[in-house]
Every structure is written in structure tokens, then in C-alpha cells.
Amino acid sequence: MLKNRANKRKNFLLLPLFLIGGETFLQPDNEGPESLKNTGFYTYQEQLFYHKDSNLNDLLNEHNKYSLTRLGQFINTATIYRKGQIVELPVQPDPNIGKIVMRTPLYGILPLDSFISQSSNQAFLVIHKGKIIYERYDKMADYQYHAWMSITKTVVGLAMYLLEQEGKINFDKQVQDYLPDYKKTGYGRAKVRDVLNMSSGLLAIDQLFGQFVPYFRFKNTPFSPGFYAVFKPLPMVETPGVKFVYSSVDTTILTMIIENVTNMPFSQFITEHIWQHIGAEHDAAIGLLGLTMGNGHPVSGGLGLMMSSMRDLGRYGMLYTPSWNQVSKVRIFTQAHQDDLQDPNGKPNLEEFFTQTTPADDFKPGDVGFGPDDVPTHGAGQWDMIFADGDMLKLGLNGQALYVSPHKDLVVAIFGYHDIPPEYSHAYARAIARYIVDGKIQQCTEPQ
């Protein structure tokens, strides 16, 4: 009896911290060959440096520049297959995009071009009305795959909406209606809608656990056969549907629901219902959780382990814009889906979350944030921030971002490798959206 209690307590404390939160980071003994500082290419000997005695605890530091473009070499993955004719995206550069100025906390006031050169940014893509108006690769090649990290969560949200449209999932039902093993647990009693909107009320907070456990314990938790046991003891500590709490566990629960309802791996569902409808240039890949050397349950890592080329991420983003029909024959992100996401009623308000997690200086007008008159109103459907004008932003660990404006027909996709302390590359995305409206490139000209 005491042994069982001890095991439960151990599982609870080893709850994996996935994609954002916490301040516990393991730094390497050696930052790597000096020649790798400003290049995305590596010799055989240089690659050996990163693979020698490596594990994923080493990958949230200076190794990121290498590992985030080669994540499939470190973890088990499933292929997400493309199909059909490749949709070529017209290129019509707007030279003003690279001149857009923002204030950054680390580099001062910079135009976007200079920010990309000096920061940990590896790729930056802007698509407006179905045309590429800005594209830049720095420290990676244009054909390379890059980890999306938490941007992947939007795919989980889109899959949930697709299944809700088909009548296979009712957002007002409880998780236990789709995951019988979770009956009488905290998650079992939560409504699907609240888990989808990251307001489950469960004690499954990424930032909280990041302060107590090693940040990315892939070997000890997500890849172990007992991975899912760590979710069942989690208690409900808040009223569901009220408070926005960033939780990658919420996303994992949704992925499990999708696989149970469809009776197919998440990777296959995404292949058939999303990826084969975007005119992708390449296959994508997604990490597998709960799998060690072929043992366990290969649920896909919908919480943040998807990988693709930059342009294919841009094509995916176009599904959320009026230019969706340029890449797809069927409308996947429907108007009903858009209306639900953008309606703040019944969604958790972000004000308290931002107050607790973001420095106050980040909300000065024209500063690295969005200004006090431009704070996102709510989060929904696994998107972190939805603004009053309907624009949506999803962030991923180490500088990933996908910014979509359905009304402006705009997609901004960002790949990075570090972003600690925050570099706020996504503030440039918001500035680009404002430029699309008013044509102004000087977003910030006064010193801090």
C-alpha cells in the first residue's frame, strides 16, 4: 500500500513539462564548436559532438540551433504524408517588411532584417493574400524541417473542431465520455470545451512544474510505457472554464480523445484530414509519446512535436485565411469555427494570466509587447492569444510562432532556436499586421 502511494507521488512529481513555462534549464558543459555559431550546416565531426551521449534534456539550450532542425534524429516519429500536386506560392516581395521597426528587450530598437541577423531567429515567412511578401532564412536552410513546438497544439484544436462538425465529439460532454479510463478522475470530470480552451481547472500547469522537475524529461516520462499514469492523480483546483492556465497536459488529453474517437493514430488523422489538403511540398513528421524501443502506446505528440519546412507551415496557416482555396479544394477551417474562436463569451480572459506571467514593461505602447490598448482578449481552441480585431497568435518554445489574421488575409510564421530570455519576435508579427492596415513601418522610434 505504501509502495503504491510512493509510486503515485513519484509519477505526480515527474509530470512532464513540455513546451513553455518554468525556469529550470540544464546548460551544457560545452556550447559546441565555434564554427557553428552562424551557420545551419554541420560537418560529420561537428554532428558527432551533438549526438555523443545526448538526451533531450540537453536540447533546450545552446544545442537548439542543431537539434530543432533535426529533432527526428533524437526521438521516435510518425510520418504525416503529403499527397497530390504541390501548390506553388507566388512570390511578390515587399521591401518594407524588413524595415519594420520594433523595440526589443535584448537588442534595442531594430528593423526586422537586423533583428533576424542578431537574434536566435532561424526563419521568418510572411504571406499576404496568398503571396509570399517576405521570406528569410538564417542559421537553417529553406528545405530543412524545423520543430514547431507548441504551434502543433493548433493542429490538435483544428482536429477537435473537425470532429465536432462531424458530430463525433460534443464539446459539452466530459472527458470521461471519450476516455473511460479517466472516469472519476479530475480530468474525467472536466468538460471537453474547457480542456480545449486551456481552462480545465486541473493542477497541470506547465510553469508550476517547470520549477520543480527537470524541464524536458523525455526519457523518464513521455517515452515511458507508464507515461499516461501521471495525469490521473491530478486534482481539479479551479472552477473549469474561468481561468486560462497554459497546460500541455490539456493538449495531450485532447490528442488521446482524437485517437480514441477516430480509432486511428493522430498522425494518420492529420495526414488524411489536413496535410493532404494544403498542397504541401514535403511530408511532415510528428514525435511519438509513450514509446520506448517499441514498448508502450504510440500516441502522437500533438502537444508540440510536429516538424515541417517553413513554407509548409505557411501553407497550413493559410487554411485560416480567405486564401484557403489557393491551397485546398475543401474549406477545413470553417466560418463557424472562426466565429467560435473569436467570440470571447465563455472563453477564459487573459488579463490575469498576462499580469502574472509577463513583465509590466512589455505592455508599454510601441514596446516589445502589444501595448495596453492592444492586449489579447482571450485564448481559445489551443491558440494562445486572440485579439479584438480577430487576429490569432500561437507561440512555441524557443522562439516559434504562428500569427494568422483571417480578416487581413495574413500569415506570419517564425522559427527560432533559443528565445531565453524572451526576444519577442512575435511582436514583429503584430507590427506587420498593423503595417498591412496603415502602411506604417516605424512602429517604435523612441528609446526605452
C-alpha positions in Angstrom: 0.0 0.0 0.0 2.8 2.4 1.0 4.7 1.4 -2.2 1.7 2.2 -4.4 1.3 5.7 -2.7 5.0 6.3 -3.2 4.8 5.4 -6.9 1.8 7.7 -7.4 3.6 10.5 -5.7 6.7 9.9 -7.9 4.5 9.9 -11.0 2.9 13.1 -10.0 6.2 14.9 -9.4 7.6 13.7 -12.7 4.7 15.2 -14.6 6.4 16.2 -17.8 6.9 19.9 -18.6 6.5 20.2 -22.3 6.7 23.4 -24.2 6.5 26.6 -22.2 6.7 27.6 -18.6 9.2 27.1 -15.8 12.7 28.4 -15.3 14.7 25.2 -14.9 17.2 24.8 -17.7 20.1 22.4 -18.0 23.1 24.1 -19.6 25.7 22.0 -21.4 29.3 21.8 -20.3 30.4 22.9 -23.8 28.4 25.1 -26.1 29.7 23.4 -29.2 32.1 24.1 -32.0 32.7 27.9 -32.5 32.2 27.4 -36.3 28.5 26.5 -35.7 27.5 30.0 -34.3 26.2 31.4 -37.5 25.5 28.5 -39.9 22.9 25.9 -40.4 25.4 23.4 -41.8 27.5 20.9 -39.9 30.4 18.6 -40.7 30.3 15.0 -39.7 32.6 15.6 -36.8 30.5 18.6 -35.6 27.4 16.4 -35.7 29.1 13.8 -33.5 29.5 16.5 -30.9 25.8 16.9 -30.5 24.9 13.2 -30.6 27.5 12.0 -28.2 25.8 10.9 -25.0 22.9 13.1 -25.9 19.4 13.1 -24.5 16.6 15.6 -24.8 17.5 17.2 -21.5 20.4 18.7 -23.4 18.3 20.2 -26.2 16.8 23.2 -24.5 20.0 25.2 -24.5 22.8 26.1 -27.0 22.2 22.7 -28.8 18.9 24.0 -30.1 20.3 25.5 -33.3 21.3 22.0 -34.2 18.5 19.9 -32.6 15.4 21.8 -33.6 16.2 21.3 -37.3 17.0 17.6 -36.7 14.6 16.6 -33.9 13.7 13.4 -35.8 17.2 12.2 -35.2 16.6 12.2 -31.4 13.1 10.9 -31.0 10.7 8.4 -32.5 8.5 10.0 -35.1 5.5 9.2 -37.3 5.3 10.5 -40.9 2.5 12.8 -41.9 2.2 12.2 -45.6 1.5 14.8 -48.4 -0.5 13.9 -51.5 -1.3 15.4 -54.8 0.1 18.4 -56.7 2.3 20.8 -54.9 0.8 24.3 -54.6 3.4 26.8 -55.5 3.1 30.1 -53.6 3.6 33.2 -55.7 6.5 35.4 -54.5 5.9 39.2 -54.5 8.4 40.7 -52.1 7.5 43.8 -50.2 10.8 45.6 -49.3 9.1 47.5 -46.5 8.6 44.3 -44.4 12.3 44.0 -43.5 12.3 47.7 -42.5 9.5 47.5 -39.9 10.9 48.7 -36.6 10.2 47.4 -33.1 11.9 47.8 -29.7 13.4 44.5 -28.4 14.5 43.9 -24.8 17.9 42.4 -25.8 18.9 44.4 -28.9 17.2 47.7 -28.6 15.3 49.3 -31.5 15.8 47.3 -34.7 14.3 46.8 -38.1 13.2 43.2 -38.7 16.1 42.5 -41.1 18.6 43.4 -38.4 16.7 41.6 -35.7 16.8 38.3 -37.6 20.6 38.7 -38.1 21.3 39.4 -34.4 18.7 37.2 -32.7 18.1 33.4 -32.5 15.6 33.6 -35.3 16.2 30.9 -38.0 13.4 31.6 -40.5 10.7 34.2 -41.0 7.9 34.0 -43.5 5.1 36.4 -44.3 2.2 35.5 -46.7 -0.4 38.1 -47.6 -3.4 37.3 -49.8 -1.8 34.0 -50.8 1.5 35.6 -51.9 4.9 35.4 -50.1 5.9 39.0 -49.4 8.8 38.3 -47.1 11.0 35.2 -46.6 14.2 35.0 -44.8 16.4 32.0 -43.7 19.1 32.5 -41.1 21.0 29.6 -39.5 19.0 27.0 -41.4 18.3 26.0 -45.0 14.9 26.6 -46.6 14.4 22.9 -47.3 15.1 21.8 -43.7 12.4 20.7 -41.3 12.1 22.6 -38.1 10.3 21.7 -34.9 7.0 23.6 -34.5 7.0 23.0 -30.7 3.7 24.3 -29.3 2.4 25.6 -32.7 1.4 21.9 -33.0 -1.3 22.5 -30.5 -3.3 24.5 -33.1 -3.4 21.3 -35.2 -5.0 19.5 -32.2 -7.5 22.3 -31.9 -8.4 22.2 -35.6 -8.8 18.4 -35.4 -11.2 18.8 -32.5 -13.3 21.2 -34.4 -13.4 18.9 -37.4 -14.6 16.1 -35.3 -17.2 18.3 -33.6 -18.5 19.3 -37.0 -18.9 15.7 -37.9 -20.8 15.0 -34.7 -18.2 12.7 -33.3 -17.3 14.9 -30.4 -19.6 17.1 -28.2 -17.6 19.9 -26.5 -20.2 20.0 -23.7 -19.6 16.4 -22.7 -17.0 15.3 -20.2 -13.6 13.9 -20.9 -14.6 10.6 -19.3 -17.3 10.2 -22.0 -14.4 9.7 -24.5 -11.7 8.3 -22.2 -13.4 5.7 -20.0 -10.1 5.1 -18.2 -10.4 8.6 -16.7 -13.7 8.0 -15.1 -13.8 9.6 -11.6 -10.5 11.4 -12.2 -10.1 15.2 -12.2 -9.7 15.2 -16.0 -12.6 12.8 -16.4 -15.0 15.3 -14.9 -13.7 18.3 -17.0 -15.7 19.3 -20.0 -14.1 18.8 -23.4 -14.6 22.5 -24.2 -12.7 23.7 -21.1 -9.8 21.4 -21.9 -9.8 22.7 -25.5 -9.6 26.3 -24.2 -7.0 25.6 -21.6 -9.3 26.3 -18.7 -9.8 22.8 -17.4 -9.2 23.8 -13.8 -6.8 21.0 -13.3 -3.5 21.3 -11.5 -1.5 20.7 -14.7 0.3 24.0 -15.1 3.4 24.0 -17.3 5.1 26.9 -15.4 4.5 25.4 -12.0 6.1 22.0 -12.7 9.0 23.6 -14.6 10.2 25.0 -11.2 10.4 21.6 -9.6 11.4 19.0 -12.1 13.9 18.8 -15.0 12.3 20.6 -17.9 12.1 18.1 -20.7 12.4 14.6 -19.2 11.6 12.7 -22.4 13.5 9.6 -21.3 11.8 9.4 -17.9 8.2 10.3 -18.7 6.7 10.8 -22.2 8.6 8.0 -23.7 7.9 5.5 -20.9 5.1 3.0 -21.0 3.6 4.5 -17.8 3.5 8.0 -19.3 -0.3 8.4 -19.0 -0.5 7.4 -15.4 0.9 10.7 -14.3 -2.3 12.5 -15.5 -4.8 10.6 -13.5 -4.0 11.8 -9.9 -4.1 15.5 -11.0 -6.7 17.3 -8.9 -9.2 19.9 -10.0 -8.3 23.1 -8.2 -10.2 25.8 -10.1 -13.7 26.3 -11.4 -13.5 24.9 -15.0 -14.0 27.4 -17.8 -12.9 30.5 -15.9 -9.1 30.8 -15.6 -6.7 30.4 -18.5 -3.8 28.2 -17.4 -1.3 27.1 -20.0 -1.2 23.3 -19.9 0.4 20.9 -22.4 -1.3 18.1 -20.5 -4.6 19.5 -21.7 -3.4 19.1 -25.2 -2.2 15.6 -24.6 -5.7 14.6 -23.3 -7.3 16.1 -26.4 -4.9 14.0 -28.6 -5.9 10.9 -26.7 -9.6 11.7 -27.3 -9.0 12.2 -31.0 -7.3 8.8 -31.3 -10.0 7.0 -29.3 -12.8 8.6 -31.2 -11.3 8.0 -34.7 -9.6 4.7 -33.8 -6.5 5.9 -35.7 -3.2 7.4 -34.8 -3.2 11.2 -34.6 -0.6 11.3 -37.4 -2.9 9.4 -39.7 -5.9 11.7 -38.9 -3.8 14.8 -39.7 -2.5 13.1 -42.9 -6.0 12.4 -44.2 -7.9 15.5 -43.0 -5.4 18.3 -43.0 -1.9 17.8 -44.5 -3.1 16.2 -47.8 -5.3 19.3 -48.3 -2.7 22.0 -48.2 -0.7 21.3 -51.4 2.3 20.6 -49.2 5.8 20.4 -50.7 7.0 17.9 -48.2 5.8 15.2 -45.8 5.8 16.4 -42.2 6.6 14.4 -39.1 5.4 14.2 -35.5 7.0 12.8 -32.4 5.5 9.8 -30.6 4.9 9.8 -26.9 4.7 6.8 -24.5 7.0 4.7 -26.7 10.4 3.3 -25.7 12.2 0.9 -28.0 8.8 -0.3 -29.4 7.1 -0.7 -26.0 4.2 1.4 -24.8 1.4 3.3 -26.5 2.5 5.3 -29.6 0.2 8.3 -29.1 1.4 11.2 -31.3 2.9 14.2 -29.7 0.2 16.7 -30.6 1.3 18.9 -27.7 4.3 20.2 -29.7 6.4 17.7 -31.6 5.4 18.4 -35.2 8.2 19.2 -37.8 8.0 20.6 -41.3 9.6 23.0 -43.7 8.8 26.7 -43.3 6.7 27.1 -46.4 4.6 24.1 -45.5 3.9 25.8 -42.1 2.9 28.8 -44.1 0.5 26.7 -46.3 -1.0 25.3 -43.1 -1.5 28.8 -41.8 -3.3 29.8 -45.0 -6.2 27.4 -44.0 -7.2 30.1 -41.5 -7.3 32.9 -44.1 -9.6 33.8 -47.1 -6.8 32.4 -49.3 -7.5 28.9 -48.1 -8.9 27.9 -51.5 -5.4 28.6 -53.0 -4.1 25.5 -51.2 -7.2 23.4 -50.6 -10.2 22.2 -52.5 -12.2 21.9 -49.3 -12.6 24.5 -46.6 -11.2 23.0 -43.4 -11.2 26.0 -41.1 -14.9 26.9 -41.4 -16.7 30.2 -40.7 -18.4 28.5 -37.7 -15.0 27.5 -36.4 -13.7 31.0 -36.8 -16.7 32.6 -35.2 -16.4 30.3 -32.1 -12.7 31.0 -31.7 -13.1 34.8 -31.9 -16.1 35.0 -29.6 -14.8 35.9 -26.2 -18.0 34.9 -24.4 -17.5 31.8 -22.4 -13.7 31.9 -23.0 -11.1 32.4 -20.3 -9.9 36.0 -20.0 -6.2 36.5 -20.5 -5.7 39.6 -18.3 -4.8 37.7 -15.1 -2.6 35.3 -17.0 -0.6 38.1 -18.6 -0.4 40.1 -15.3 1.2 37.1 -13.5 3.5 35.9 -16.3 4.6 38.9 -18.3 6.7 41.9 -17.2 4.7 45.1 -17.0 7.2 46.9 -19.2 6.1 44.6 -22.1 2.8 46.4 -22.4 4.1 49.9 -22.9 2.8 51.4 -26.1 5.1 50.6 -29.0 7.3 48.4 -26.8 8.2 44.8 -27.1 4.6 43.8 -26.2 1.5 45.0 -27.8 0.7 48.0 -25.7 -2.0 48.4 -23.0 -4.6 49.2 -25.7 -3.7 46.1 -27.7 -3.6 43.2 -25.2 -5.2 40.0 -26.4 -8.7 39.5 -25.1 -8.8 35.7 -24.7 -7.4 32.3 -25.7 -9.4 29.6 -27.3 -9.1 26.3 -29.3 -5.4 25.9 -28.3 -4.5 29.4 -29.7 -2.7 31.4 -27.0 -3.9 34.9 -27.9 -6.8 36.2 -29.9 -7.0 40.0 -30.3 -10.1 42.2 -30.5 -9.5 42.5 -34.3 -9.7 38.7 -34.7 -6.0 38.1 -35.2 -4.6 35.0 -33.6 -1.2 34.1 -32.3 0.3 30.8 -31.2 3.7 30.6 -29.6 6.1 27.7 -29.3 9.1 27.2 -27.0 12.4 28.7 -28.2 11.0 31.3 -30.5 8.4 29.6 -32.7 5.3 31.5 -33.6 2.3 31.3 -36.0 0.4 34.6 -36.4 -2.8 34.4 -38.5 -5.2 37.2 -39.4 -8.4 35.9 -41.0 -9.6 39.4 -41.7 -6.3 40.7 -43.2 -5.6 37.5 -45.1 -2.2 37.4 -43.4 0.1 34.6 -42.2 3.4 35.2 -40.3 5.4 32.1 -39.4 8.6 32.2 -37.3 11.2 29.6 -36.4 13.8 30.2 -33.7 16.3 28.2 -31.5 16.5 29.9 -28.1 14.4 32.9 -27.1 15.5 32.8 -23.4 15.3 35.5 -22.2 12.4 36.4 -24.5 13.3 38.1 -27.7 9.6 38.8 -28.6 10.0 38.0 -32.3 6.2 37.7 -32.4 5.9 41.5 -31.7 7.1 42.0 -35.2 4.2 39.8 -36.5 1.8 42.2 -34.8 3.6 45.2 -36.2 3.4 43.6 -39.7 -0.3 43.2 -39.3 -0.6 46.9 -38.4 1.5 47.8 -41.4 -0.9 45.8 -43.6 -3.6 48.2 -42.4 -2.0 51.6 -42.2 1.3 51.2 -44.2 3.4 52.5 -41.3 6.8 50.8 -40.8 8.1 52.9 -37.9 6.3 51.1 -35.1 8.7 52.3 -32.4 11.1 55.2 -32.6 11.5 56.4 -29.1 14.2 55.0 -26.7 13.0 53.0 -23.7 
